[in-house]
């Protein structure tokens, strides 16, 4: 939790999905608008998580600040 980064992923439908990444644990979790876990990737390398954050999430999502959480 300490190293979690939280992202708001706005879908074309207007729904917002929550994505939690943690490069230290090598995890990416995706939650639907009802906050139900719909996808979880584990055992990823730190580099893989960072790459996904840098390329994919930065293009389609917005990182949520501590205040917005």
Secondary structure, 3 states (H helix, E strand, C coil): CCCCEEEEEECCCCCEEEEEEECCCCEEEEECCCCCEEEEECCCCHHHHHHHHHHHHHHHEEECCCCCC
